[in-house]
Amino acid sequence: MKRLMDLPNLGPVVSEQLRRAGIDSPETLLALGSVEAALRLVESGVSVCSSKLSALEGAIRGVRWHAIPADERAALRERFEAEKALR
């Protein structure tokens, strides 16, 4: 079983933030998706910027976040902001 830290973009700090938000495995992250994971981080008191949101998406996809096309990153951010406004 992989650890969160074994995924691209996720170092010890973000991995620990995810664990504190109740996301303790790559499988859980994958099941939730990047937007829900980011919302849970926010709810646990962690600030989520565009780079962190993209890093979560890249971890799910198995790529560095820079490899995600800019238009996809922008759409992801829009979805995150819309969901955050609903909570």
TORKOL-4160 file (C-alpha; in steps of 0.2 Angstrom, whole numbers, padded with zeros to 4 digits, m for minus):
87
<pt num="1" X="0000" Y="0000" Z="0000"/>
<pt num="2" X="0007" Y="0017" Z="m0005"/>
<pt num="3" X="0008" Y="0031" Z="0007"/>
<pt num="4" X="0002" Y="0049" Z="0003"/>
<pt num="5" X="0020" Y="0054" Z="0003"/>
<pt num="6" X="0023" Y="0042" Z="m0011"/>
<pt num="7" X="0012" Y="0052" Z="m0023"/>
<pt num="8" X="0019" Y="0066" Z="m0034"/>
<pt num="9" X="0018" Y="0083" Z="m0026"/>
<pt num="10" X="0014" Y="0077" Z="m0008"/>
<pt num="11" X="0028" Y="0080" Z="0004"/>
<pt num="12" X="0028" Y="0077" Z="0023"/>
<pt num="13" X="0019" Y="0094" Z="0027"/>
<pt num="14" X="0004" Y="0092" Z="0015"/>
<pt num="15" X="0003" Y="0073" Z="0019"/>
<pt num="16" X="0001" Y="0077" Z="0037"/>
<pt num="17" X="m0012" Y="0091" Z="0033"/>
<pt num="18" X="m0022" Y="0078" Z="0024"/>
<pt num="19" X="m0021" Y="0065" Z="0038"/>
<pt num="20" X="m0027" Y="0078" Z="0050"/>
<pt num="21" X="m0042" Y="0082" Z="0038"/>
<pt num="22" X="m0046" Y="0063" Z="0039"/>
<pt num="23" X="m0038" Y="0058" Z="0022"/>
<pt num="24" X="m0026" Y="0045" Z="0027"/>
<pt num="25" X="m0022" Y="0035" Z="0011"/>
<pt num="26" X="m0020" Y="0037" Z="m0007"/>
<pt num="27" X="m0036" Y="0027" Z="m0010"/>
<pt num="28" X="m0046" Y="0039" Z="0001"/>
<pt num="29" X="m0039" Y="0054" Z="m0009"/>
<pt num="30" X="m0043" Y="0046" Z="m0025"/>
<pt num="31" X="m0061" Y="0042" Z="m0019"/>
<pt num="32" X="m0064" Y="0060" Z="m0013"/>
<pt num="33" X="m0056" Y="0069" Z="m0028"/>
<pt num="34" X="m0045" Y="0084" Z="m0027"/>
<pt num="35" X="m0059" Y="0097" Z="m0024"/>
<pt num="36" X="m0067" Y="0088" Z="m0010"/>
<pt num="37" X="m0050" Y="0084" Z="m0002"/>
<pt num="38" X="m0046" Y="0103" Z="m0003"/>
<pt num="39" X="m0062" Y="0108" Z="0005"/>
<pt num="40" X="m0059" Y="0096" Z="0019"/>
<pt num="41" X="m0042" Y="0104" Z="0021"/>
<pt num="42" X="m0050" Y="0121" Z="0022"/>
<pt num="43" X="m0063" Y="0115" Z="0035"/>
<pt num="44" X="m0048" Y="0108" Z="0045"/>
<pt num="45" X="m0040" Y="0126" Z="0045"/>
<pt num="46" X="m0028" Y="0124" Z="0031"/>
<pt num="47" X="m0026" Y="0137" Z="0018"/>
<pt num="48" X="m0028" Y="0130" Z="0000"/>
<pt num="49" X="m0021" Y="0140" Z="m0014"/>
<pt num="50" X="m0021" Y="0136" Z="m0033"/>
<pt num="51" X="m0004" Y="0127" Z="m0032"/>
<pt num="52" X="m0010" Y="0116" Z="m0018"/>
<pt num="53" X="m0026" Y="0112" Z="m0026"/>
<pt num="54" X="m0017" Y="0107" Z="m0042"/>
<pt num="55" X="m0004" Y="0097" Z="m0032"/>
<pt num="56" X="m0019" Y="0087" Z="m0025"/>
<pt num="57" X="m0025" Y="0084" Z="m0043"/>
<pt num="58" X="m0008" Y="0079" Z="m0049"/>
<pt num="59" X="m0006" Y="0067" Z="m0035"/>
<pt num="60" X="m0022" Y="0059" Z="m0040"/>
<pt num="61" X="m0017" Y="0058" Z="m0058"/>
<pt num="62" X="0001" Y="0053" Z="m0054"/>
<pt num="63" X="0009" Y="0068" Z="m0062"/>
<pt num="64" X="0018" Y="0084" Z="m0056"/>
<pt num="65" X="0005" Y="0098" Z="m0055"/>
<pt num="66" X="0014" Y="0108" Z="m0068"/>
<pt num="67" X="0010" Y="0095" Z="m0081"/>
<pt num="68" X="m0009" Y="0098" Z="m0079"/>
<pt num="69" X="m0014" Y="0110" Z="m0093"/>
<pt num="70" X="m0017" Y="0128" Z="m0087"/>
<pt num="71" X="m0035" Y="0128" Z="m0093"/>
<pt num="72" X="m0039" Y="0112" Z="m0083"/>
<pt num="73" X="m0031" Y="0120" Z="m0067"/>
<pt num="74" X="m0041" Y="0135" Z="m0070"/>
<pt num="75" X="m0057" Y="0125" Z="m0071"/>
<pt num="76" X="m0052" Y="0115" Z="m0056"/>
<pt num="77" X="m0050" Y="0131" Z="m0046"/>
<pt num="78" X="m0067" Y="0138" Z="m0052"/>
<pt num="79" X="m0075" Y="0122" Z="m0046"/>
<pt num="80" X="m0066" Y="0123" Z="m0029"/>
<pt num="81" X="m0072" Y="0141" Z="m0027"/>
<pt num="82" X="m0090" Y="0137" Z="m0032"/>
<pt num="83" X="m0091" Y="0122" Z="m0020"/>
<pt num="84" X="m0082" Y="0132" Z="m0006"/>
<pt num="85" X="m0096" Y="0145" Z="m0008"/>
<pt num="86" X="m0109" Y="0133" Z="m0005"/>
<pt num="87" X="m0102" Y="0127" Z="0012"/>
